[in-house]
Amino acid sequence: MFHSSYIEISRSALQNNINVIKQEIGPGVQFSSVIKGNAYGHGIEQFATLAQECGVDHFSVFSADEALRLQQSLPKPATTLIMGYIDDPELEWAIRHDIEFFVFEPDRLVQAASIAKKLGKKAKIHLELETGMNRTGFDSATIAHAIRVLDDTKEHVSLKAVCTHFAGAESFQNHERIQIQQQQFRKLSELLINSGHSPEKLHSACSAAMVSYPETHMDMVRIGIMQYGFWPSPETYSHFFSQRTIKKDPLRRLINWKSRIMSIKHIQKGEYVGYGSSYQTPRNMTLGIIPVGYGWGYSRTLSNQGQVLIRGVRAAVVGIVNMNVMMVDVTDIPGVQKDDEAVLLGTQGNESITVASFAELSTQLNYELLTRLPSNIPRLVID
């Protein structure tokens, strides 16, 4: 192994999660696999190929570079949707390769139509509506302009969908805001349709909306965090089970992050560990040195707080997490030795280190911690 750690991605866990999601949305709704943020840290190339093997045929990315990575890695054709950033030069590439993309401002719509005319093929667009997120999209003040542009460019533009994004469907504090967004989406969509522009699909639901607001399923759902085995929030998790008699979590985590002990160190009581004086040994101790630090995505805020699994036992991080190494207390782990497996995230024996526990200790969200896992850590597919 040429790297100091590696990530395992479980095929059976992904298939399970996809089955759960498809059962939730029913047979008439398209499932789009959201793989932005390097597939939420799981690796676009490895995850997308695996997802396609599990029956996924529609992928949503944020940017053109992610779309390119997806196109280069998939063994079979699949629908690709760019939801965010794409430069004008990249528009030509996207249209040429039948890649669909969000349009949320007039100049992108005009430019897309112009390029499509030059190429002699239609631009496949998803018109994004601003319904209350206040980020991107056509709102009630600009929708008339969008309709006029669509009127002028309909020979070169295919309206694949009309869509929006909810502002915090994972929290019921936002319930009233989400309801208003749904009303606004219906209102603006009807304006478009009544003006003669009928989209093939309507879509608005992320993972949280899919669970908490079934009426948002429409023609397609864009599912990110749940396909990886994580819930958008404790509230979403509770809402899911409030509708069911069986209380067992149906989702399975795909990811295990592993390293090994690279050295064993014996130190005396009263010594300081690592940089500074944040940790002083209360007794004679044995430390395991693990070749992973904040430079590899293990947050420095986990210093003197984090835990890893060694021989099925929790070992506490002691001292400051360095750029490339951290020290863990293995004093009470019988038989511990160099090259023993260390699980940083995931399961070993009957114990597990969850992303949620990481997030609580480091003040990071599930999403943030996962997407910060460096892309050059090898991702290995296991059953």
N, C-alpha and C positions, 0 to 999 in steps of 0.2 A: 504494500500500500504506500503510495507516494505522498499522501496527504495526511495531515494530523487528525482529521476527523472525516466522517462520511455520514450521509443521510440515506436511510432506507425508506422506500415508498411501497406500500402494500397494495398489490393488485386486488386481492380479495376484499380489502376494506373499501377501495374505491367502487368496485362493482356493487357492494352492499349499499353504499351511500347513494349511488345513482339510482338503484332500484327503489330505495326509500323515497327519493325526491320525485321520481316518475309516478310512484303510487300516490303521492300527495297531490300532484297537479292533474293527474288523469291523462287519458290517451289523446285528447284533442289539443293539448298544449305543447308547443315546442320548448325543449330544454336547451338553453344556451349555457355552455360551460365558460365561466368567467375566469380567465387565466392571466389577468393583469398582475403586476408586481411579481414577475417571475413565477407565475402560478402560485401566488401567496407563499413564496419561498420554496415551493416543491420542485421548481425547475420546469420551465415551459417545454423544453424539448422532451424530457422524460415523461412529464405528466400528460402532455397532450397526446403523445403516442399511445400511452397506456389508456387514456380516456377513450380514444378512438377504438381501441381493442374492446373496450367495455360498452360500445354502442353509441358513443357521442358523435354527432355529425355537424354540430354548430358551436363555434367558439367566439367569445367576445374578448377583445384585448383593449388596452388603452391607447396605444400609439402604433405608428407605422413600423417602428423597429421591432416591436413585439409581433406584429403581423408577419413580418419577414421571417423572424425566427420560427414562427409557427409553420409558415409555408414550407420552409426548408426542412422541417423535421417530420411532418406528417407523411406516412407511407401512402395514404389515399387522399383524394380531394375531400374537402369539407368546407362549409360556409364559414367565412371569417368576417367578423364585424369589428371595425375600429370605433370605439366609443368616445375617443378624446382627440389627442394631438396628432395632426397630420399637416405637414407643410404643403404649399402649392406644388412644388416639384414632385412630392410623393403622391399627390392626387393622381397624376398621370399613371404612375406605377399601379396604384390601387385600382383605378378604372380598367386599365389594360388587363389586370389579373382577376377581374370580377370580384374584387374585395368590396364589401359593403362598408359604409361609414356614416357616422352621425353628421348631420348638418345642423348647426345651431346659430348661424349668422348669415346675412345675405351675401356677403362677398364670397364665402365658400360655395354657396349654391350657384352663384354666377360663374365662378371659376370652374367648378365641376362640370357644369353644362358646356362651357366653352371647350374644355379638354375632351369631353365626351364627343362633341361635334367633330373635333379634329380627328379623333380616333375612329369615328364611325361606329361607336357602340355606346350604350346607355350607361350613365353613372347610376349605381345602385345606392340610394340614399335612405337613411332613417332620419326623418325630420324630428328634431328634439324640441319639445315644448317646455317653456319655463312656467312652472306651476306653483312655485313658492320656495324652491331651494335657493333661488337667487345666485345661481352659478353660471349656467349656460342654457341657451334655448330661446326660442321665439315666444314672447309673452303677448298679452292682449293688445299692447301698443304697437307691436311689430309684426303680428301675424298677417295683417293685410298686405304688408310689403312682401312677405314670404309667398303669399298666394299669387300676387302679381308676377313675381319672378317665376314661380312654378307655371303660371299661364304662358309665360314667354319662352320657357325652356322645356316644356313637356315632351317635345320630340326627342330630347337628349337625356332626360332624367326619368328613372324608374323609381316611383315612390314605394319602396319595399315595406316601410313601416313608419308609424308615428309613435313617439315614445316620450317618456319623462323619467325623472328619478326622484324618489321620495327623500325628504329631509329628516331622516332619523326614525325609520319604521321599527327599529329595534327597541325603542323606548316608548312606553305608553304615556309618558309626559308629552309626547308629540302627537297624541291621538287626534286632537282637534285639527292640528296643522295638516296631518295626513288626509283627513276627511276633506278639508278645503282643497288640498291639492288634487284629490280625485275629482271633485266637482269641477275644478278649473280645467283639468285634462279632458273631461267629457265635453265641456263647453267649447274649448279650442279645437278639439278633434271634430266636433260637429260643424264648426265653421269651415274647416278644411273640406270635409266631405260634402257639405251643402254647396261649396263653391266648385265642385266637380273634380276634386282630387281625393280619390279613394285609395287608401293604403292597403297593401296586402295583409298587414298585421298591425295590431296595437300591442304595445308592451310597456310595462312600468315596474314590475315586481323584481326586487332583489330577494335574497334569502329570507330576511326578516318579514318583508311584506308577503311573501309566499305563504308563510306560516300564520301570521297574525291578521292578514287582510286577504282572505281567499278570493274576494271579488276582484282583486288586482291581477289575477292570473292571466286573464284575457287570452291572447293568442300565443304568447311566449313569456317565459320567465328567464331572468338572467341570474344564475346561481353561482355565487363564489364560495364563501366561507363554509357553507354546509356540505358541499361535495367533498371537502377535505376532512370532514368529520367533526367540525366545530360549530357551536351555536353562536348566532350573532350577539346574543346577550342572555343573561339569566332570565330576563322577562320573556324573551322569545321561547326559551326552553320551558318555562313554567306554563306559558300559554299553550304550547303544543300538548303537554300532558294533561292540561285541564279539560281537553276534549276527548280524552281516552281513558280506558280503564287500566290498560297495561302501562306500567310506569318505568319499564326498562328502556334506557337510551338506545334508539335504533341505529344511531350513527357510530361509525368506527373511525378512529384516527388513522391516517395513512402514514404519518411521519414518525420515525425514530432517528435521533441524532446521537451518534456514537463516536467515542474515541478510545484511547487506551492509556494506562499509566505508563509514562515514559521513564520514571525514576522513583525510587523509594528513599525517603529521607528520615533519619531518626534525630530528634532534637530534644534538648533537656528542658525541664520546667523553667519558666521565667524568660525564655528566649522570645524575641520578636520574629514574626513571620513576614517575609516579603518586604515591599517598600514601606517606609514609614514605621509607625508604631501603633497601627490600628488593631493589631492582634498580638497578644502576649500569651504564651502557652501556660495554662493553669496546671499542667502536669507534664511528665515525660510523654512525648507524642511521636507517632509515626505519621508522616505525610506522604500522600501520593501526588506526584507532579503530573499534571495533565496538559498536553500541548495544545490547548485551546484558550484563547483570551478574548478581549474585546475586539481585537483585529479580525476575529473569526465569528463575530456576532454574539458572543457571550457577554452580556452587558456588564460594564464596570460597576454599575449600581448593585449588582449581585454580590459584591465583595462582602465577606462575613455574613452572608444571608443565603446564598444559593445552596443547592444540594445536587449531588449526582448519585447514581446507583452503581455500586461495585459489589459483585457477588450477591446480588439481590438485597443489599443493605444500603441505606441512605448514608452518604458521607457528606459532611458539611464543608462548604468552601470556607477556608480560613485565610485571612490576610486580603490584601488588595488584588483584584483580578488584573493581571498584567496584559499587555498587548497580545502576547502569544502563549502564555501559560497561566495556570491557576493551581493553587495548592488545596488539597482536600484532606480532611482528618480521617485516616484509615486505622487509627489505633485499635479500635474494637472490632475490626473485621478479621476473623481468623483466616490464616493462610494467604493473606493478600500478598501479591507479588507484582513485579514489573510485567508489563504486557497484559495485565488483566483488563477486560473490557470495562469501559466507563460509559454509562448511558447518561447523556446530558438532557435529553428530552425523549420521553417514551417509556417503554416498559421493560423491566428485567425481573424475572421471577414473579413474585406476587406484588411487587411495588411498581409505582409509576411516577414519573415526573411530568406534570401536565403543563401545557402552555398557559393555562389559567394561573397555576402557581407561580410560574415565571412572571406573568404580568402583574400579579399582586405585589411581588417583591421588587420589581424594577419600575413600576408605574407605567408600563407599556400596555397597550391594547394587544389582544390576540393578533389582530391584523398587523400591527406594527412590528411585533417581535418576529412573526413568521417572515414578513417581507424583507426584514433586515438580515436574514441568513444569507451570507455571501454566495454569489452565484458560482464561485469556483470551488465550493465544497462539492465533492462528487455525490451524485444522486444515484442510488442503486435500486432497481425494481426487484422486489421480493414477492412471494406468493402471500 
